[in-house]
Amino acid sequence: MSPMPQFPAADALPAPVNAAAPARVAVFGATGSIGASALDVIARHPDRLQAHALAAGSNVAALLDLCRLHRPAHAAIADPAGYTALRDGLRAAGLDTEAHAGMDAIDALAADTGSDTVVAAIVGAAGLSSTLAAARAGKRLLLANKESLVLAGELLMAAARAGGATIVPIDSEHNAVFQCLAGHRLADGRADAGVRRIVLTASGGPFRGRSRAQLAAVTPAEAVAHPKWSMGPKISVDSATLMNKGLEVIEAHHLFGLPADRIEVLVHPQSLVHSLVDFVDGSMLAQLGLPDMRTALAVGFAWPARVDSGVGPLDLLQHGRLDFEAPDLDAFPCLRLAYAALCTGGAAPAVLNAANEMAVSAFLQGRIGFLDIPARVEDALAAADGMPAASLDDLLAADAAARRRLAASLPAADASSDPRPIPARTHTETPP
């Protein structure tokens, strides 16, 4: 287990942003759902927050629309082929925004002194390099890229400590734990002081209550139809398989320094209790709110202060009840596999993440079935034993090897399937 603390206690965080000097924010994954939510919160507080840099994957048109609205100093497109269209579009709009292209450019913007805050919302392993760059540069890092922690959690947290970065998790579950732990750390900053366990809640996804046999015929369209959250296709499937919750368990281990046996998952279909912290004195603190990612983002931007997020109050009388149940690990083995990868350590979490990304993409293209996702991931984990994991290069090599191995085993797409890769690099979960 990596040493504590992993992020500063509330009293160690930077003071709230001075109204006379708005925080300059870089939003990576700006055209996705987290990006949209972040920019909504930013626009509500022009005296405190300013969109300084926006980055997207390949959607130049959407990025240009955001630049016209928010007028950032910089705009970057990850796909170099989009540079000319981005540059010319900015000129045509009469904007002074400087155009950039390529992942190296996004990494440079993450480290650039022009911004104080980075919203890391690029989904998948593609978001790792810019997230590391922001951590090394000592930014306030609003972390929505879970794969950075899953793939290279110890390295990321070490980079944050060395660079003096402040990490505020933006996943609703980890943000809830972050809030519940405020004021509950020892003088040396250990987040597990007096903590018996962390309980992460899960909606259960669209297939809660179905047996394994009933899941065999699940289609991609059914899998992306989440009952509570509007999300991109990749993360929607992860929610449906409960892999999303498994990745969050690994994240929680790195963020809060707790071992696997002190991180639990409960299914909570109402999605109102976002997570809980159980203390050794018998107290349990929970963070509740409507399922809207703007709450977590507002916490990230202003902590330890509180600002309006645009989210209304939770009416408990209207909702009436809060239900909890244990996850079905037979029907949804991805959660079990994530725990296994965390306990194995080394390169296993990186292999888990890589194999899952590949399997989910293949499922969305109609090349494999829903139950094939955990089967492919389990096969990849079995082959991961003994892979080195001493450096970032080792982890990236394990990631690449897992992708090659799984790609070689996948059936070809048939004529009726969608051959396009899923658009999973520029967005993550957000409210309906």
Secondary structure, DSSP 4 states (H G I P E B T S, - for coil): -PPSPSS--GGGSPPPPPTTSPEEEEEETTTSHHHHHHHHHHHH-TTTEEEEEEEESS-HHHHHHHHHHH--SEEEESSGGGHHHHHHHHHHTT--PEEEESHHHHHHHHH-TT-SEEEE---SGGGHHHHHHHHHTT-EEEE--HHHHHHHHHHHHHHHHHHT-EEEE-SHHHHHHHHHHTT-S-TT--TTTTEEEEEEEE---TTTT--TGGGTT--HHHHT--SS-B--HHHHHHHHHTHHHHHHHHHHHHHH---GGGEEEEE-TT--EEEEEEETTS-EEEEE--S-HHHHHHHHHHTTS----SPPPP-HHHH-----B---TTT-THHHHHHHHHHH-TTHHHHHHHHHHHHHHHHHTTSS-TTHHHHHHHHHHHTTTT---SSHHHHHHHHHHHHHHHHHHSPPPPTTS--SPP--SS---B--
